[in-house]
């Protein structure tokens, strides 16, 4: 097992889920962003922030809905549903 430390977000990470049979990792942070990562390369494949119609405050929780969709909840009082492209 290899120990890897990734500088992923500017503030604390509050939630992680996996999608597409573990090929993607989704992270949610106090920095108001959701990031989707390739679990093999550990590179960000998509960032969802305020500009992308994301949350306007901290993103606190993620819930996997299917292999290609998830919901997020934040301090802005919103629940948002996301589907991969």
JOWOFEN-V686878 format. One record per backbone hydrogen bond with DSSP energy under -1.0 kcal/mol. CO is the residue of the C=O (numbers start at 1). NH is the residue of the N-H. If there is no record, write none. Layout:
<<CO;NH> <CO;NH>>
//
This chain:
<<6;8> <12;30> <15;28> <17;26> <19;24> <20;23> <23;39> <24;19> <25;37> <26;17> <27;35> <28;14> <28;15> <29;32> <29;59> <33;29> <34;48> <35;27> <36;45> <36;46> <37;25> <38;42> <43;38> <46;36> <48;34> <49;54> <50;53> <58;75> <61;73> <63;71> <67;20> <68;84> <69;65> <69;66> <70;82> <71;63> <72;80> <73;60> <73;61> <74;77> <78;74> <80;72> <82;70>>
//
